[in-house]
Protein backbone atom coordinates (compact mmCIF):
# COMPACT_ATOMS: atom_id res chain seq x y z
CA UNK A 1 0.00 0.00 0.00
CA UNK A 2 1.28 3.47 -0.84
CA UNK A 3 1.02 6.79 0.93
CA UNK A 4 -2.35 8.13 2.05
CA UNK A 5 -3.50 11.05 4.14
CA UNK A 6 -6.33 13.34 5.10
CA UNK A 7 -6.91 17.05 4.57
CA UNK A 8 -6.57 19.51 7.43
CA UNK A 9 -10.01 20.57 8.66
CA UNK A 10 -8.93 24.21 8.67
CA UNK A 11 -6.95 24.86 5.49
CA UNK A 12 -8.08 21.80 3.50
CA UNK A 13 -4.51 20.85 2.50
CA UNK A 14 -3.08 17.45 3.29
CA UNK A 15 -1.25 16.32 6.38
CA UNK A 16 2.21 15.61 4.94
CA UNK A 17 4.50 12.64 5.51
CA UNK A 18 8.17 13.09 6.44
CA UNK A 19 9.49 11.50 3.24
CA UNK A 20 11.09 13.96 0.84
CA UNK A 21 9.44 16.84 2.68
CA UNK A 22 10.74 20.24 1.54
CA UNK A 23 11.76 22.47 4.46
CA UNK A 24 9.03 25.05 3.77
CA UNK A 25 6.36 22.37 4.32
CA UNK A 26 7.70 20.92 7.59
CA UNK A 27 4.88 22.43 9.66
CA UNK A 28 2.42 20.39 7.57
CA UNK A 29 3.69 17.06 8.99
CA UNK A 30 2.86 18.09 12.56
CA UNK A 31 -0.62 16.67 12.98
CA UNK A 32 -3.43 16.73 15.49
CA UNK A 33 -5.79 13.76 15.45
CA UNK A 34 -9.19 14.36 17.02
CA UNK A 35 -11.52 11.46 17.69
CA UNK A 36 -15.26 11.37 18.40
CA UNK A 37 -14.43 10.03 21.89
CA UNK A 38 -12.74 13.37 22.69
CA UNK A 39 -9.19 11.97 22.46
CA UNK A 40 -6.54 14.33 21.09
CA UNK A 41 -3.26 12.95 19.70
CA UNK A 42 -0.47 15.29 18.58
CA UNK A 43 2.61 14.21 16.66
CA UNK A 44 4.28 13.62 13.31
CA UNK A 45 2.41 11.86 10.52
CA UNK A 46 4.36 9.08 8.74
CA UNK A 47 2.35 8.82 5.50
CA UNK A 48 1.07 5.34 6.33
CA UNK A 49 -1.69 6.13 8.80
CA UNK A 50 0.39 6.53 11.96
CA UNK A 51 1.14 9.49 14.21
CA UNK A 52 4.15 9.40 16.54
CA UNK A 53 4.08 11.74 19.53
CA UNK A 54 7.05 13.44 21.23
CA UNK A 55 7.49 10.47 23.61
CA UNK A 56 7.79 8.09 20.65
CA UNK A 57 4.38 6.50 21.15
CA UNK A 58 2.82 5.51 17.85
CA UNK A 59 -0.93 5.69 17.18
CA UNK A 60 -2.48 3.99 14.17
CA UNK A 61 -5.35 6.00 12.72
CA UNK A 62 -8.55 3.95 12.51
CA UNK A 63 -10.23 4.56 9.15
CA UNK A 64 -13.58 3.46 10.56
CA UNK A 65 -13.19 5.71 13.59
CA UNK A 66 -14.08 8.86 11.59
CA UNK A 67 -10.77 10.65 12.23
CA UNK A 68 -10.49 14.42 12.11
CA UNK A 69 -7.03 15.78 11.33
CA UNK A 70 -5.50 19.22 11.49
CA UNK A 71 -2.06 20.69 10.95
CA UNK A 72 -0.93 21.49 14.48
CA UNK A 73 -0.40 25.18 13.68
CA UNK A 74 -3.86 25.45 12.10
CA UNK A 75 -5.44 23.74 15.13
CA UNK A 76 -3.65 26.02 17.59
CA UNK A 77 -4.50 29.13 15.59
CA UNK A 78 -8.17 28.06 15.53
CA UNK A 79 -8.20 27.89 19.34
CA UNK A 80 -7.69 24.10 19.69
CA UNK A 81 -11.24 23.11 18.76
CA UNK A 82 -12.81 19.76 19.68
CA UNK A 83 -13.95 17.08 17.25
CA UNK A 84 -16.48 18.28 14.65
CA UNK A 85 -16.46 15.46 12.09
CA UNK A 86 -14.40 13.30 9.80
CA UNK A 87 -11.70 14.86 7.60
CA UNK A 88 -11.69 14.30 3.84
CA UNK A 89 -9.12 11.97 2.34
CA UNK A 90 -6.29 13.84 0.57
CA UNK A 91 -6.03 13.46 -3.18
CA UNK A 92 -2.27 14.18 -3.03
CA UNK A 93 -1.73 11.28 -0.58
CA UNK A 94 0.16 13.59 1.81
CA UNK A 95 3.23 13.37 -0.38
CA UNK A 96 2.87 15.38 -3.57
CA UNK A 97 3.19 19.17 -3.59
CA UNK A 98 1.18 21.72 -5.51
CA UNK A 99 2.45 25.10 -6.64
CA UNK A 100 0.23 27.03 -4.20
CA UNK A 101 0.69 24.79 -1.15
CA UNK A 102 3.27 27.07 0.51
CA UNK A 103 1.70 29.66 2.76
CA UNK A 104 -1.66 27.89 2.78
CA UNK A 105 -1.86 28.19 6.54
CA UNK A 106 -1.31 31.92 6.92
CA UNK A 107 1.85 31.90 9.02
CA UNK A 108 1.69 35.65 9.59
CA UNK A 109 -1.30 35.13 11.89
CA UNK A 110 0.24 32.36 14.02
CA UNK A 111 0.80 33.13 17.66
CA UNK A 112 4.24 31.68 18.38
C-alpha atoms as one frame of an Amber mdcrd trajectory, in Angstrom:
protein
   0.000   0.000   0.000   1.283   3.472  -0.841   1.018   6.786   0.932  -2.351
   8.126   2.055  -3.497  11.047   4.142  -6.332  13.345   5.098  -6.910  17.048
   4.573  -6.573  19.505   7.435 -10.011  20.573   8.659  -8.929  24.213   8.674
  -6.947  24.858   5.492  -8.080  21.797   3.502  -4.513  20.852   2.503  -3.077
  17.454   3.293  -1.250  16.321   6.384   2.214  15.607   4.942   4.501  12.643
   5.507   8.171  13.088   6.436   9.486  11.500   3.243  11.092  13.964   0.839
   9.442  16.836   2.678  10.739  20.236   1.537  11.759  22.472   4.455   9.034
  25.050   3.773   6.365  22.365   4.324   7.704  20.921   7.592   4.882  22.431
   9.661   2.422  20.393   7.566   3.685  17.064   8.993   2.855  18.086  12.557
  -0.618  16.667  12.983  -3.432  16.731  15.490  -5.785  13.757  15.453  -9.193
  14.364  17.023 -11.520  11.457  17.692 -15.262  11.374  18.397 -14.428  10.035
  21.888 -12.739  13.372  22.687  -9.187  11.974  22.459  -6.537  14.329  21.092
  -3.256  12.946  19.702  -0.468  15.285  18.577   2.615  14.210  16.662   4.281
  13.624  13.306   2.410  11.857  10.516   4.356   9.081   8.739   2.352   8.820
   5.502   1.074   5.335   6.326  -1.694   6.128   8.801   0.388   6.529  11.957
   1.137   9.492  14.211   4.146   9.405  16.540   4.079  11.741  19.529   7.047
  13.438  21.233   7.488  10.470  23.612   7.787   8.095  20.651   4.376   6.501
  21.150   2.817   5.513  17.849  -0.935   5.689  17.182  -2.484   3.995  14.173
  -5.354   6.003  12.719  -8.548   3.946  12.511 -10.235   4.562   9.151 -13.578
   3.457  10.560 -13.186   5.712  13.591 -14.085   8.855  11.588 -10.766  10.654
  12.231 -10.495  14.424  12.109  -7.030  15.775  11.332  -5.499  19.222  11.486
  -2.061  20.692  10.946  -0.927  21.487  14.479  -0.401  25.178  13.684  -3.863
  25.448  12.097  -5.444  23.740  15.131  -3.646  26.015  17.592  -4.505  29.129
  15.587  -8.173  28.065  15.529  -8.198  27.886  19.340  -7.694  24.104  19.686
 -11.245  23.105  18.762 -12.809  19.756  19.681 -13.955  17.081  17.254 -16.476
  18.278  14.652 -16.465  15.460  12.094 -14.396  13.303   9.801 -11.701  14.857
   7.595 -11.694  14.302   3.840  -9.120  11.972   2.343  -6.289  13.841   0.575
  -6.029  13.461  -3.179  -2.274  14.179  -3.026  -1.732  11.277  -0.583   0.157
  13.588   1.810   3.226  13.375  -0.380   2.873  15.382  -3.568   3.189  19.172
  -3.586   1.176  21.723  -5.508   2.453  25.096  -6.635   0.234  27.031  -4.199
   0.691  24.787  -1.149   3.271  27.066   0.506   1.702  29.658   2.756  -1.659
  27.887   2.782  -1.860  28.194   6.536  -1.314  31.922   6.919   1.850  31.897
   9.024   1.687  35.652   9.587  -1.301  35.130  11.893   0.238  32.363  14.025
   0.804  33.134  17.662   4.245  31.679  18.376
